[in-house]
């Protein structure tokens, strides 16, 4: 049985053993994060090596670049942009509201990655969404 929920910029479909999310998420952001990491690490290494001569500000800029590189590396490994998520890979779903009173669902996967979906439906559909998750034995947290 297919259950379709209309979300912001697409649909979220429950099919027997998986969830299909069609929300136009840009899969390239993970690629960009994986490209920025080695580039900033290389730049930081060059700055640190050149700071040994006499310039102190290059050392601090190199250290800052290394910290930015680590941040982008961690961001790239913790986000998931897949369109199809098997139900047995989902640890829990957290539903919360942002500053603009838009509901969003953060899907926590077993490998500690996250998939975020902006929900754009009324409170009745939200209750149906929670019921569907509970029917599929997926823990739901509401904030």
C-alpha positions in Angstrom: 0.0 0.0 0.0 1.4 3.4 -1.0 0.8 6.4 1.2 1.7 9.7 -0.4 2.4 12.9 1.6 2.9 16.2 -0.2 5.9 18.0 1.3 7.7 21.2 0.5 9.0 21.0 -3.1 7.8 17.4 -3.7 6.4 14.2 -2.2 7.2 11.7 0.4 5.9 8.2 -0.4 5.7 5.2 1.9 6.1 2.0 -0.2 6.1 -1.4 1.4 9.7 -1.5 2.8 11.1 1.9 2.0 10.4 5.7 1.9 10.9 7.6 -1.4 11.6 11.3 -1.0 11.2 13.5 -4.0 12.1 17.0 -2.7 14.7 18.3 -5.2 17.4 18.1 -2.6 20.7 19.0 -4.1 22.9 15.9 -4.0 25.9 18.0 -5.1 26.2 19.6 -1.6 27.9 16.3 -0.4 30.2 16.5 -3.4 31.0 20.1 -2.7 31.8 19.3 0.9 34.1 16.5 -0.1 35.9 18.8 -2.6 36.3 21.7 -0.1 37.9 19.4 2.5 41.1 18.6 0.5 41.3 22.1 -1.0 41.2 23.8 2.4 43.6 21.2 3.9 46.1 21.9 1.1 45.7 25.6 1.4 46.2 25.3 5.2 49.3 23.2 4.7 50.8 25.8 2.3 50.0 28.6 4.7 51.5 26.8 7.7 54.7 25.9 5.8 55.1 29.5 4.6 54.5 30.8 8.1 57.7 29.2 9.4 59.7 32.0 7.7 58.4 35.1 9.4 54.7 35.8 9.0 52.6 35.0 12.1 49.3 35.8 10.5 49.7 33.0 8.0 50.0 30.5 10.8 46.7 31.5 12.3 45.0 31.6 8.9 46.4 28.1 8.3 45.0 26.8 11.6 41.6 28.4 10.8 41.6 26.8 7.4 42.3 23.4 9.0 39.3 23.9 11.3 37.1 24.8 8.4 38.3 21.8 6.5 37.4 19.5 9.4 34.0 21.1 9.7 33.2 20.5 6.0 34.5 16.9 6.2 32.2 16.1 9.2 29.3 17.8 7.5 29.8 15.8 4.3 29.8 12.5 6.2 26.8 13.1 8.5 24.3 14.2 5.9 22.3 11.9 3.6 20.8 13.0 0.3 19.4 9.7 -0.9 16.0 9.6 -2.5 15.2 6.1 -1.3 15.6 5.1 2.3 14.8 1.5 3.4 12.7 1.4 6.6 15.2 -1.0 8.3 17.9 1.8 8.0 15.8 4.3 10.0 16.6 4.6 13.7 14.0 7.4 14.5 12.3 10.4 13.1 12.2 13.8 14.9 9.5 16.3 13.9 10.0 19.9 15.0 9.1 23.4 14.1 11.4 26.1 12.9 11.2 29.9 13.4 8.8 30.3 10.5 6.4 27.7 12.0 7.2 25.2 9.3 7.4 21.6 10.3 10.4 19.5 9.4 11.2 15.9 9.8 14.8 14.8 10.6 15.3 11.1 9.7 18.1 9.6 11.8 19.6 6.6 10.1 21.4 3.6 11.8 24.8 4.8 10.4 24.4 8.1 12.3 23.6 10.1 9.2 20.6 12.4 8.9 18.1 13.2 6.2 16.1 16.4 6.6 12.7 17.0 5.0 10.6 20.1 5.2 7.0 19.2 5.7 4.4 21.5 4.2 1.0 20.1 5.2 -1.7 20.9 7.7 -2.0 19.4 11.2 -4.3 16.6 10.0 -1.8 15.3 7.5 0.8 15.6 10.2 -1.2 13.3 12.5 -1.5 10.9 9.5 2.2 11.1 9.0 3.0 10.2 12.6 0.5 7.4 12.5 2.1 6.0 9.3 5.6 6.1 11.0 4.3 4.4 14.1 2.5 1.7 11.9 5.9 1.0 10.3 7.5 0.6 13.8 9.6 3.8 13.5 10.0 5.8 16.8 8.8 9.3 16.5 9.9 12.3 18.6 7.9 15.5 18.4 9.4 18.8 19.7 
